[in-house]
Amino acid sequence: FLTEQLVIRLLSHHVAHGIGLEDKKGPLGNLVLDVPEATPALFLCFYEEAETYHVSGETEGKISISSDGWLFLEQPLEWSHDKNHHLDIEAWSADGETVDGPYSVVLQVVDVNNNHPVFSESQYSGHVREHSPAGVPFLQVSATDADDPNTLNAQLRFSIVNQIPNPGNGFYFGIDPDSGDIFITEEGAEFLRARPSVTYSRGEVRGSPDVLKKKFEDYCIPRNNIPLENNPFYTCIERAEVNLLQDPDYALVVRAEDLGGGAPNALSSTTRVNIAIVQNLWVSPGSITIRENLEGEYPMYLTTVHANDPTALYKLVQKERLSFPFTISVDGKIYVTAPLDREEKEMYTLVVLAEDEQGVELEKPMEIHVQVDDVNDNRPVCDEAVFEVQENEPIGNQIGVLRAYDSDKEGTLNSFLGYTLLRQKPTKPFDRMFTIDQANGEIKLANKNLQRKEVSQYELTFNVTDGVYTTECKAIIKVIDINNEIPVFEKKEYGTHSVPELAEVGTTLLTIKATDADDPGTGSSRVEYHITAGDQHNLLAIEVDENTGEGRVYIARPLDYELQSIFSLQIDARNPEPLIEGVEYNENATTFVVIQLLDVDEPPVFEVETLNVNVPENITVGTVIMTAEAKDPEGKTIKFKMEGDEHNWLELDADSGELKTKAALDRETVEQISLIIIAYETEGDKQEAEMLVDIQLLDVNDNHPKLQKTQGFICVQDMTPLTLTAVDKDADPYGEPFTFSINRKSPNFEIKPIDGTSAQLILKKKPSSDLNATVPINIKDNAGMGITQKFDVRICNCTKLGYCYIEPGAHSWKLGMSGTIGILAGTFGFIKNVMCRSKKA
């Protein structure tokens, strides 16, 4: 056979961009070639002895071969999913016989980025309530790209190009670059405000002629004094409705860009998003202040709340289990039912609920704080006051502080107290022997010559006032002998005393006594005992018998032989009154005693006696829940055991104290497991200690599916079903798929699932007139958890613009509109002529 060679040149769109394919040479055979779509020309030149060539297969009339061996494109190829062109090429002789082949040539069409993103709508319209939280989506834009979805050519990213108007050059809206969800920014949540609109009260039927007539003068003015039937009322409605879309509160220019966004050669498209800001009536009135004990007629009006749904039923819930003197009317007016007392409670937190007749929440619960303002309605009150002063007390020394208080609010003038000395009894040797600080009640000595033999005590009368109320308070000042004697112990040493280490707290170890020669019954002769050495852990203490003056040395905290076995105590005797100048405490005011502990075999000791553990009910079997830690004071080997595992779900390692699960836990069976873990000695008396462990089983499914949108409208012209979409923050298995159902059988609506998170709400028959309907939708997650939620539907004859024709103030129904917009497209191509000469071998 003849020697065969094939020379291939592929000239395409890539050449124009400098991405040419090198010539391929080789023996004639089966070939697979990647051909970029929109390639204007493809040339395959065959070198061999043949009179003509023939091509067959999937040419689609676009691929031909010339008699001298040219395989060429008559039209550019287009990419589609899994699209290839399978060709068979033969070399024929002059009489039409096959001299070589057929050979298989497969042309694989490769996608190039030559399609712009296309938005699903030419314009989008939506609304959002003022004061809505930031970051919550209220509208979504979507776009598609006809390029290969498995490449960057069709990967779209969304961005907001412009916001009109744009006060302060700060965007009030943001967009999720991947999903196209539009939301309010933090700045938008703060500054967005709605246009004034018609509001409805409870009992007013939206759209009712009587109600509209009543509202007319407030909405469409001037009336021009013409009869109502000739008044352009509905023209006014139409203008107000259209303006919200043709002249929206805000317009966004949103871009969709392929190649994942940001590439210099990416293709993009833009769309307009019209946004209306809807008035939000459900706004907290803020903190309310009311004076305590306010006189007037009760119930007394405080404030009013308004739900966005005029049919809402209001309810007040209290946070604290105390008296709750508040009520709310059917139209949202909040009253206090009785005078409030700040000294009883300074602030109340009211939780206001707005619900429908089925108890479904129409709004998020609102908290209102009621602050009770203080008034000066409490008299100052004084404590009993008895002080001592020595005969030789220096002038200006503090004798004591008169304790007085006022129940009115601290830090205000209502509780600020002033002090004045009224009387002194007796007045010897002078009338003003003492003074008191007017601001803080500090009593000081003002004169000398206190003589106990002449006056043993003084009675002082003070005036204490808060500016409105005044109270007389008394103080007794006892004049005591000078402290010129020190306490003296009866014994220098009290020997050695033994006590078991397990002796109970409070056990008396011994009694000691020191006497003082100063005047009995005064601070100069009263003796206090202090352990000043030998008890670094403060396990012992001394209690004084006021009648006998004896000191009882006792165990104040549990003893521990291993911690300290011998206490060599130094005990000092002191007076509460200072000694006079020149007199000092000496060795006669100090004694010594030794306390020796007797070692006792003690039970093991846990680090903690009780332990609370929270465990998810779906914890993996074999997981360690906790480790019991205990030690034996004498260092003996201990082991562990447990009691209380009624369901046999747990196992305890006897050596390490590790507590594990050995079976699945079930919170629906029991919410808490109470165990007793016992540590016991393996030798000797085998003493035991117990630790209480409470294991709380946590439920893991704590979120229910929630509707992303709670309202929509259906045009009776086409009755297109509404798509309901829900989200659940829980992960599998407590999330999707969801089960959608209508709470009660409805003759007008039915619901059909779409996928795991969405369903269609279908209107089964056309109504005779426009109407509003509330459909209770029950949504359960994969675990069967869910609640009934309200979905509001307006069924209406739509205007040509694609939205409901309704009276002013009802714009919350306008979820979007469709318009028409021209899409301009251009075509780009090029053709290069390449000459190929055949040579015969």
C-alpha positions in Angstrom: 0.0 0.0 0.0 0.9 3.6 -0.4 2.7 5.5 2.3 0.2 7.7 4.0 0.7 10.9 5.9 -1.7 13.4 7.3 -0.9 17.1 7.8 -3.5 18.9 9.9 -3.9 22.6 10.4 -6.6 23.9 12.7 -7.3 27.6 12.3 -9.8 28.9 14.7 -11.0 31.7 16.9 -8.1 30.9 19.2 -5.6 32.0 16.5 -7.0 35.5 16.6 -6.2 35.5 20.4 -2.8 34.1 19.9 -3.7 30.6 21.1 -3.0 28.6 17.9 -2.7 24.8 17.6 0.5 23.4 16.3 0.5 21.5 13.0 0.0 17.8 13.5 1.7 15.3 11.2 1.6 11.6 11.2 0.3 8.5 9.5 -3.3 8.6 8.3 -5.5 7.0 11.0 -8.3 7.5 13.5 -8.2 11.0 15.0 -9.9 12.8 17.9 -9.7 16.6 17.7 -10.8 19.4 20.1 -12.4 22.2 18.1 -13.4 25.4 19.9 -17.0 26.4 19.1 -17.5 29.3 16.6 -14.3 28.3 14.8 -14.8 29.8 11.3 -12.7 27.4 9.3 -11.2 23.9 9.8 -8.7 22.5 7.2 -7.5 18.9 7.2 -5.1 18.2 4.3 -4.5 14.6 3.3 -1.3 13.6 1.3 -1.8 10.4 -0.6 -2.5 8.9 -4.0 -6.2 9.2 -4.4 -8.5 10.6 -7.0 -11.1 11.9 -4.5 -12.2 11.7 -0.9 -15.5 11.1 0.9 -16.7 12.1 4.3 -19.8 10.7 6.0 -21.3 10.7 9.5 -22.5 13.5 11.7 -21.7 16.4 9.4 -25.0 18.2 9.9 -24.4 19.9 6.6 -21.6 21.9 8.2 -18.5 19.7 7.4 -17.3 18.8 3.9 -14.3 17.4 2.1 -13.0 18.5 -1.3 -11.8 16.1 -4.0 -8.2 17.0 -3.4 -8.3 16.2 0.3 -9.5 19.3 2.1 -11.7 18.7 5.1 -13.3 22.0 5.9 -16.2 23.7 7.8 -18.9 25.3 5.9 -20.4 26.8 9.1 -19.0 27.3 12.6 -19.8 24.5 15.1 -21.8 25.2 18.3 -21.2 23.7 21.7 -23.8 21.8 23.5 -23.7 19.3 26.3 -21.8 16.1 25.3 -21.9 17.2 21.6 -19.4 15.5 19.3 -19.2 15.0 15.5 -18.3 11.5 14.5 -17.0 11.3 10.9 -15.8 8.6 8.5 -13.2 9.5 5.9 -12.4 7.3 2.9 -9.9 7.7 0.0 -11.5 6.7 -3.4 -10.1 5.7 -6.7 -11.2 7.3 -10.0 -13.8 4.5 -10.4 -15.2 5.1 -6.9 -13.6 2.2 -5.2 -12.2 2.7 -1.6 -8.4 2.6 -1.7 -8.0 3.4 2.0 -10.2 3.8 5.1 -12.6 4.4 6.3 -10.9 6.3 9.2 -12.8 7.7 12.2 -12.4 11.4 12.8 -14.1 12.7 16.0 -14.5 16.5 16.3 -15.1 17.4 20.0 -16.6 20.9 20.3 -15.1 22.8 23.2 -17.1 25.6 24.8 -15.8 29.2 24.6 -17.1 32.1 26.7 -19.4 33.7 24.1 -22.7 34.0 25.9 -23.7 36.8 28.2 -25.5 36.1 31.5 -29.3 36.5 31.1 -31.4 37.6 34.1 -34.7 35.8 34.6 -36.5 39.1 34.6 -35.8 42.4 32.9 -36.7 44.3 36.1 -37.3 43.1 39.6 -39.5 44.7 42.2 -39.8 44.0 45.9 -40.4 45.6 49.2 -38.9 45.6 52.7 -40.2 47.0 55.9 -38.4 49.8 57.7 -36.5 48.8 60.8 -36.0 45.3 59.4 -32.8 43.5 60.7 -29.7 43.6 58.6 -28.6 40.6 56.7 -32.0 39.0 56.2 -32.8 38.4 52.5 -36.1 39.9 51.2 -35.6 39.5 47.4 -33.6 37.3 45.0 -32.3 37.9 41.5 -31.3 35.1 39.3 -29.5 34.7 36.0 -28.4 31.9 33.6 -25.5 31.5 31.2 -25.8 29.3 28.1 -22.1 28.3 28.3 -20.8 25.0 29.7 -22.0 24.9 33.3 -19.0 22.8 34.2 -16.6 25.6 33.4 -15.9 29.1 34.6 -17.7 30.4 31.5 -21.1 29.8 33.2 -20.1 30.5 36.8 -21.9 33.8 37.8 -21.2 36.3 40.5 -23.7 39.1 41.5 -22.8 42.6 42.6 -24.6 45.9 43.1 -23.2 48.5 40.7 -25.3 51.5 41.9 -27.9 52.5 44.3 -30.3 55.4 43.4 -30.6 57.5 45.5 -27.3 57.1 47.4 -27.2 59.5 50.3 -23.9 59.7 52.0 -22.3 57.4 49.4 -23.2 54.4 51.6 -25.1 51.4 50.2 -28.2 50.6 52.2 -28.5 47.2 50.4 -26.2 44.3 49.9 -26.3 41.2 47.7 -25.0 37.6 48.2 -22.5 37.2 45.3 -23.4 33.5 44.9 -27.1 33.3 45.5 -28.3 36.7 44.4 -30.1 37.3 47.7 -30.6 41.0 48.4 -30.6 42.2 52.0 -30.4 45.3 54.1 -27.0 46.4 55.3 -26.3 47.7 58.9 -26.5 51.2 57.6 -29.8 50.5 55.8 -31.3 49.0 58.9 -30.5 52.3 60.7 -31.5 54.9 58.1 -34.2 53.4 55.8 -37.6 55.0 56.2 -40.9 54.4 54.5 -43.2 56.9 52.8 -46.3 57.9 54.7 -49.1 55.5 53.8 -52.6 54.6 54.8 -52.8 52.6 58.0 -55.8 50.5 59.2 -57.1 49.8 62.7 -58.7 46.7 64.1 -62.2 46.3 62.6 -61.4 48.4 59.4 -61.7 46.1 56.4 -59.0 46.8 53.8 -60.6 48.0 50.6 -64.0 48.6 52.1 -65.7 51.6 50.4 -66.7 53.0 53.7 -63.2 52.8 55.1 -61.7 54.2 51.9 -64.1 57.1 52.0 -63.0 57.7 55.6 -59.4 57.6 54.6 -59.7 59.6 51.5 -59.1 63.1 52.9 -56.0 61.9 54.7 -54.5 60.4 51.6 -55.6 62.3 48.5 -55.8 66.0 49.1 -57.1 68.5 48.1 -60.6 67.1 47.5 -61.6 70.2 45.5 -65.1 70.0 47.0 -66.6 67.8 44.3 -69.0 64.9 44.9 -67.4 61.7 46.1 -68.6 59.7 43.0 -66.8 62.2 40.8 -63.7 62.4 42.9 -60.6 60.9 41.2 -60.1 58.6 44.2 -59.0 55.5 42.3 -56.9 57.6 40.0 -55.1 58.7 43.1 -54.8 55.0 44.2 -53.4 54.1 40.7 -50.9 56.9 40.8 -49.7 56.0 44.3 -49.4 52.3 43.3 -47.5 53.0 40.0 -45.2 55.5 41.6 -43.9 52.9 44.0 -42.6 50.9 41.0 -41.9 53.5 38.3 -40.6 55.9 40.9 -39.5 53.5 43.7 -38.0 54.5 46.9 -34.7 52.9 45.8 -33.4 51.5 42.5 -30.5 49.1 42.3 -28.4 48.3 39.3 -27.3 44.7 39.7 -24.6 43.0 37.6 -24.2 39.3 36.8 -20.7 38.5 35.6 -19.4 35.1 34.3 -15.9 33.6 34.7 -16.5 33.7 38.5 -16.5 37.5 38.5 -13.6 39.9 38.3 -11.8 38.4 35.2 -10.8 41.1 32.6 -12.4 39.3 29.7 -15.6 38.3 31.6 -19.0 38.9 30.0 -21.7 40.6 32.1 -25.3 41.8 32.1 -27.2 44.2 34.4 -30.8 44.5 35.6 -32.7 47.0 37.6 -34.2 46.2 41.0 -37.0 48.5 42.2 -37.4 48.6 46.0 -40.3 50.1 48.0 -39.7 50.7 51.7 -42.9 49.7 53.5 -44.0 51.3 56.7 -43.3 49.1 59.8 -45.8 49.9 62.5 -44.4 47.2 64.8 -41.9 49.4 66.4 -41.1 49.6 70.1 -42.1 52.9 71.8 -38.9 52.7 73.8 -38.4 52.7 77.5 -41.3 54.2 79.5 -40.8 56.1 82.8 -43.6 56.5 85.3 -43.4 58.0 88.8 -44.0 55.7 91.7 -47.2 56.1 93.7 -48.6 58.4 91.0 -52.0 59.7 91.8 -54.7 59.5 89.2 -57.4 57.2 87.7 -56.4 53.6 87.1 -56.1 51.8 84.7 -53.7 54.6 83.5 -52.7 54.8 79.8 -48.9 54.3 79.1 -48.4 53.7 75.3 -49.8 52.1 72.2 -48.3 49.4 69.9 -49.4 48.7 66.4 -49.0 45.4 64.5 -48.7 45.6 60.7 -51.8 43.3 60.5 -54.8 45.2 61.8 -56.5 42.0 62.8 -53.8 41.1 65.3 -54.7 40.0 68.8 -52.4 41.5 71.5 -51.1 39.8 74.6 -48.8 40.8 77.4 -46.4 38.3 78.9 -44.4 39.0 82.1 -40.8 37.8 82.5 -40.7 37.8 86.3 -43.1 35.8 88.6 -44.1 38.9 90.5 -47.1 41.1 90.6 -47.8 42.3 87.1 -50.0 45.5 87.2 -50.3 45.9 83.4 -52.9 45.1 80.7 -53.3 45.6 77.0 -56.5 46.4 75.0 -57.7 44.9 71.8 -56.3 47.9 69.9 -52.8 47.7 71.4 -53.1 50.3 74.2 -51.1 49.4 77.3 -52.2 50.4 80.7 -50.9 50.2 84.3 -53.6 49.0 86.6 -52.3 50.3 90.0 -49.7 52.7 91.5 -46.2 51.3 91.3 -43.7 51.2 94.2 -40.0 51.6 93.2 -38.9 50.2 96.5 -40.8 47.0 95.5 -39.6 46.8 91.9 -37.6 49.4 90.0 -38.1 48.2 86.4 -40.7 46.0 84.6 -40.1 44.2 81.3 -43.2 43.8 79.2 -43.2 41.3 76.4 -45.9 42.1 73.8 -47.2 39.4 71.4 -49.2 40.0 68.3 -51.0 36.8 67.2 -53.8 35.7 64.9 -56.9 33.9 66.0 -55.1 30.5 65.8 -52.3 31.7 68.1 -49.8 32.0 65.3 -47.3 34.9 65.9 -47.8 37.7 63.4 -44.8 39.7 64.6 -41.6 39.0 66.6 -42.2 39.5 70.4 -41.5 43.1 71.4 -39.9 44.0 74.8 -40.9 47.3 76.4 -39.1 48.4 79.6 -41.1 50.4 82.2 -38.8 52.3 84.6 -40.3 53.3 87.9 -39.1 56.8 88.8 -38.3 57.4 92.4 -40.0 60.0 94.5 -39.1 61.0 98.1 -41.5 58.9 100.0 -39.4 57.2 102.6 -38.1 58.5 106.0 -34.5 58.0 107.1 -34.1 55.1 109.5 -31.3 54.8 112.1 -29.6 51.7 113.7 -29.1 51.4 117.4 -25.8 53.1 118.2 -23.6 52.5 121.2 -20.0 53.7 121.3 -17.1 53.8 123.8 -14.6 56.6 124.5 -11.6 56.6 126.9 -11.2 59.2 129.5 -7.9 60.4 127.8 -9.2 60.2 124.3 -7.5 63.0 122.2 -9.7 65.7 120.8 -10.7 65.1 117.1 -10.6 61.3 117.4 -13.5 59.4 115.8 -15.8 57.9 118.4 -18.1 56.1 115.8 -20.4 56.6 112.8 -24.1 57.0 113.2 -25.6 54.4 110.8 -28.7 55.7 109.0 -30.3 54.8 105.7 -33.1 55.8 103.3 -35.0 53.3 101.1 -35.4 55.8 98.2 -33.1 55.4 95.2 -29.5 55.4 96.0 -27.3 58.1 94.6 -30.2 60.6 94.3 -31.1 63.6 96.5 -34.1 61.5 97.8 -31.7 59.3 99.7 -29.0 61.9 100.5 -28.9 62.3 104.3 -27.8 65.3 106.4 -26.9 65.0 110.1 -27.2 67.6 112.9 -26.5 67.2 116.7 -29.6 68.4 118.6 -29.0 67.6 122.3 -26.4 66.1 124.7 -27.4 64.6 128.1 -25.9 65.4 130.4 -24.2 68.7 129.5 -21.3 68.3 131.9 -18.6 69.3 131.9 -19.5 71.2 128.6 -22.6 71.2 126.4 -20.8 70.4 123.2 -18.5 67.5 124.0 -19.1 65.9 120.7 -19.6 66.8 117.0 -21.1 65.0 114.0 -20.1 65.4 110.3 -23.2 66.7 108.5 -22.5 64.6 105.4 -21.4 61.2 106.6 -22.5 60.9 110.3 -19.0 60.6 111.8 -19.0 61.4 115.5 -15.9 62.9 117.0 -14.7 64.1 120.4 -14.8 67.9 120.5 -13.6 68.7 124.1 -11.3 67.4 126.9 -12.0 66.6 130.5 -14.0 63.4 130.2 -14.3 62.0 133.7 -15.9 58.6 134.1 -16.5 59.1 137.8 -18.6 62.2 137.0 -20.3 61.1 133.8 -20.2 57.4 132.8 -22.2 57.8 129.6 -23.8 60.4 127.3 -27.0 60.3 125.4 -26.8 62.2 122.1 -29.9 63.1 120.0 -29.4 63.8 116.3 -31.5 65.1 113.5 -31.3 63.0 110.3 -33.1 64.4 107.2 -33.4 63.7 103.5 -34.6 67.2 102.8 -38.3 66.3 103.1 -38.5 63.8 105.9 -36.8 64.1 109.3 -36.0 61.4 111.9 -34.5 61.8 115.4 -31.8 59.3 116.2 -30.0 58.5 119.4 -26.5 57.3 120.3 -25.1 56.2 123.6 -21.5 57.2 124.3 -19.9 55.2 127.2 -16.9 56.8 128.9 -14.5 54.0 129.9 -11.4 53.8 132.0 -8.1 54.3 130.4 -6.5 51.0 129.2 -3.4 50.9 131.3 -3.4 47.2 132.1 -2.6 44.2 129.8 -4.3 40.8 129.8 -2.4 38.1 131.7 -2.7 34.4 131.0 -3.3 32.0 133.9 -0.8 29.6 132.4 2.3 30.2 130.4 1.8 26.8 128.7 -1.2 24.5 128.3 0.7 21.3 127.5 -0.1 18.8 124.7 -3.6 17.7 123.7 -4.4 14.8 121.3 -7.3 14.6 118.9 -8.3 12.2 116.1 -7.9 13.7 112.7 -11.5 12.8 111.9 -12.9 14.8 114.9 -15.9 16.8 113.8 -15.8 20.5 113.1 -16.7 22.4 116.2 -15.1 20.0 118.6 -13.6 21.7 121.7 -9.8 21.0 122.2 -9.2 23.0 125.4 -10.1 26.2 127.2 -7.8 29.1 128.0 -8.1 32.2 130.1 -6.5 35.6 130.6 -7.6 38.4 133.0 -7.4 42.2 132.8 -7.3 44.5 135.8 -8.9 47.4 134.0 -12.5 48.6 134.6 -14.8 45.5 134.1 -17.3 45.6 131.3 -15.3 48.0 129.1 -13.2 47.6 126.0 -10.2 48.2 128.2 -10.8 45.0 130.2 -12.4 42.8 127.5 -10.0 40.1 126.2 -9.8 38.8 122.7 -7.7 35.7 121.8 -5.6 35.4 118.6 -3.7 32.4 117.2 -0.6 34.0 115.9 1.6 31.0 115.1 1.4 27.2 114.5 -1.8 27.1 112.3 -0.8 28.2 108.8 -3.9 26.6 107.3 -6.4 28.3 109.7 -8.0 25.1 110.8 -8.5 26.2 114.4 -10.2 29.1 116.0 -11.0 30.6 119.5 -14.4 31.6 120.8 -14.7 33.9 123.8 -17.3 33.4 126.5 -18.3 37.0 127.4 -19.5 36.1 130.8 -16.4 34.2 132.0 -13.8 35.6 129.7 -12.6 32.1 128.8 -11.5 31.2 125.3 -12.6 27.9 123.7 -10.1 26.5 121.3 -12.1 24.5 118.7 -11.8 22.9 115.2 -13.0 25.4 112.6 -12.2 23.3 109.5 -11.7 19.6 108.8 -8.3 18.3 110.0 -6.0 16.3 107.8 -3.2 14.3 109.3 -1.4 14.2 106.0 -1.6 17.9 105.7 -0.4 18.8 109.2 -0.1 16.4 112.2 1.2 18.7 114.9 0.0 22.3 115.8 2.4 24.2 118.0 0.2 27.2 118.8 1.1 30.6 120.1 -1.9 32.4 121.4 -1.9 36.2 122.2 -4.4 38.0 124.4 -5.4 41.6 123.4 -7.9 44.4 124.2 -10.2 45.9 121.6 -9.2 49.4 123.1 -5.7 50.7 122.5 -3.3 50.8 125.4 -2.2 54.1 126.8 1.1 55.5 125.7 4.0 53.9 127.6 2.2 50.5 128.2 3.1 47.5 125.9 1.9 43.9 125.6 4.6 41.5 126.9 5.1 37.7 127.4 2.5 37.6 130.1 -0.1 38.2 127.4 1.1 35.1 125.4 0.7 31.4 126.0 1.6 28.2 124.2 -0.2 24.8 123.5 0.5 21.8 121.3 -2.3 20.0 119.4 -1.3 16.5 118.2 -3.4 14.7 115.6 -4.0 10.9 115.8 -3.8 9.3 112.3 -7.1 7.6 111.2 -7.7 5.5 108.2 -9.8 7.9 106.0 -12.1 7.1 103.1 -11.1 8.1 99.5 -11.8 11.8 98.7 -13.3 12.9 95.3 -12.1 16.2 93.8 -15.8 17.3 93.6 -18.8 15.8 95.5 -21.3 16.6 92.8 -21.0 17.0 89.0 -23.4 18.1 86.3 -22.7 17.0 82.8 -24.5 18.0 79.6 -24.4 15.4 76.8 -26.2 15.4 73.4 -28.5 12.5 73.1 -26.9 11.4 69.8 -23.4 11.1 71.3 -21.4 8.3 69.7 -21.5 5.0 71.6 -18.2 4.5 73.4 -17.6 8.2 74.0 -16.1 9.2 77.3 -18.6 11.4 79.2 -16.5 12.2 82.2 -13.7 10.8 84.4 -14.1 10.4 88.1 -11.1 11.5 90.0 -10.4 10.6 93.6 -7.5 9.8 95.9 -6.9 8.0 99.2 -5.4 10.2 101.9 -3.2 7.3 103.0 -2.2 6.5 99.4 -4.1 3.1 99.2 -5.2 1.7 95.8 -8.8 2.7 95.0 -11.3 1.4 92.4 -14.6 2.8 91.1 -18.2 1.4 90.8 -21.5 3.1 90.0 -25.2 2.9 90.9 -28.3 4.3 89.2 -27.8 3.3 85.6 -31.4 2.0 85.2 -31.3 1.8 81.4 -27.9 0.1 81.2 -26.6 2.7 78.8 -23.3 3.4 80.6 -20.1 1.6 81.7 -17.5 2.7 84.3 -13.9 1.7 84.1 -13.1 0.4 87.6 -9.5 1.4 87.4 -9.4 4.8 85.6 -12.9 6.1 86.5 -13.8 6.8 82.9 -17.5 6.8 82.3 -18.5 5.8 78.7 -21.7 5.2 76.8 -22.2 1.6 75.8 -25.6 2.0 74.2 -27.5 4.8 72.4 -29.0 7.5 74.7 -32.6 8.6 74.2 -33.8 11.9 75.6 -37.4 11.0 74.9 -37.1 8.1 77.3 -35.4 10.0 80.1 -34.1 13.6 80.2 -31.7 13.2 83.1 -29.6 10.3 84.4 -28.6 10.5 88.1 -25.7 8.3 89.1 -23.8 7.6 92.3 -20.1 6.9 91.6 -18.4 5.1 94.5 -14.6 5.1 95.1 -13.5 2.3 97.5 -10.3 1.1 99.0 -9.1 -2.4 97.8 -7.4 -3.2 101.1 -7.8 -2.6 104.9 -11.2 -1.4 106.0 -12.2 -0.8 102.3 -13.7 2.5 103.1 -15.9 4.2 100.4 -16.8 7.7 99.2 -19.6 8.8 96.9 -20.0 11.4 94.2 -23.3 12.4 92.7 -23.3 12.8 88.9 -26.3 14.2 87.0 -26.2 13.7 83.2 -28.5 16.0 81.3 -29.4 14.7 77.8 -29.6 17.5 75.3 -32.0 17.5 72.4 -30.2 18.2 69.2 -33.2 19.2 67.0 -33.8 22.7 68.3 -34.9 24.5 65.2 -38.1 24.2 63.1 -38.4 24.9 59.4 -39.3 28.6 58.7 -40.8 30.1 55.7 -38.5 32.5 53.9 -41.4 34.6 52.6 -44.8 34.8 54.3 -46.9 36.5 51.6 -47.5 36.6 47.9 -50.2 37.2 45.3 -51.8 35.1 42.5 -53.1 36.7 39.3 -56.5 35.2 38.4 -55.5 35.6 34.7 -53.0 32.7 34.8 -53.3 31.3 38.4 -49.6 30.6 38.5 -48.9 28.6 41.7 -46.8 30.3 44.5 -43.5 28.7 45.5 -43.0 28.3 49.2 -39.5 27.8 50.4 -38.4 27.1 54.0 -35.1 26.9 55.8 -34.0 25.0 58.9 -30.8 25.8 60.8 -30.5 22.2 62.0 -28.2 19.8 60.2 -29.1 16.3 59.0 -31.1 14.4 60.2 -33.1 17.3 61.6 -33.2 19.5 58.5 -34.5 18.8 55.1 -36.4 17.2 53.4 -39.4 19.1 54.7 -43.1 18.0 54.7 -45.5 20.7 53.7 -49.2 20.5 54.4 -52.2 22.8 54.9 -53.2 22.7 58.5 -56.8 22.1 57.8 -58.6 20.9 54.7 -59.2 23.8 52.3 -61.7 23.9 49.5 -59.6 26.6 47.7 -56.0 25.6 48.1 -53.8 22.6 47.8 -50.1 22.1 48.3 -47.7 19.9 46.3 -44.0 19.3 47.0 -41.3 20.5 44.6 -38.1 19.3 46.4 -36.8 18.9 49.9 -37.2 22.6 50.8 -39.9 23.9 48.5 -43.6 23.3 47.6 -46.2 24.8 45.4 -49.3 26.5 46.8 -52.0 26.0 44.2 -55.3 27.9 43.9 -57.9 25.3 42.9 -60.6 27.6 41.5 -61.0 31.2 40.5 -62.8 33.5 43.0 -65.6 35.7 41.9 -63.8 38.8 43.2 -60.5 39.9 44.6 -59.8 38.7 48.0 -57.2 38.2 50.7 -56.6 34.8 52.3 -54.5 33.5 55.1 -53.4 29.9 54.6 -52.0 28.0 57.7 -49.0 26.1 56.4 -47.6 23.3 58.5 -43.9 22.5 57.8 -42.1 19.6 59.5 -38.5 18.8 59.2 -37.0 15.3 58.5 -37.5 14.4 62.2 -41.1 15.5 62.2 -40.6 18.7 64.1 -42.5 21.7 62.9 -45.1 24.4 63.5 -48.0 26.0 61.7 -47.1 29.3 60.0 -49.3 31.9 58.4 -49.0 32.6 54.6 -50.9 35.6 53.3 -52.2 35.4 49.7 -53.9 38.1 47.7 -55.9 36.9 44.7 -56.5 39.6 42.3 -57.0 40.8 38.7 -53.6 42.1 37.8 -52.8 45.3 36.0 -50.8 45.3 32.7 -47.7 45.9 34.8 -48.2 42.6 36.4 -49.2 43.5 40.0 -52.4 43.7 42.0 -54.6 46.7 41.6 -55.1 47.7 45.2 -55.8 50.8 47.3 -52.9 52.8 48.8 -51.1 51.4 51.8 -51.4 47.8 50.6 -48.2 47.7 48.7 -46.8 44.9 50.8 -48.5 42.6 48.3 -46.2 43.8 45.4 -43.5 41.1 45.5 -42.3 41.8 41.9 -43.3 42.7 38.4 -42.3 41.6 34.9 -41.5 44.0 32.1 -40.1 43.7 28.7 -36.7 44.8 27.8 -34.8 44.5 24.5 -31.7 42.3 24.7 -29.1 43.3 22.1 -26.6 40.7 20.9 -23.7 40.9 18.5 -21.9 38.2 16.6 -18.3 37.9 16.2 -16.4 35.7 13.7 -13.5 35.6 11.4 -12.3 33.5 8.5 -8.8 32.8 7.4 -7.9 31.3 4.1 -5.1 28.9 4.1 -3.6 27.4 1.1 -2.6 23.8 1.1 -0.7 22.2 -1.8 -0.7 18.5 -2.2 2.4 16.7 -3.1 2.7 13.1 -4.2 5.4 10.9 -2.9 
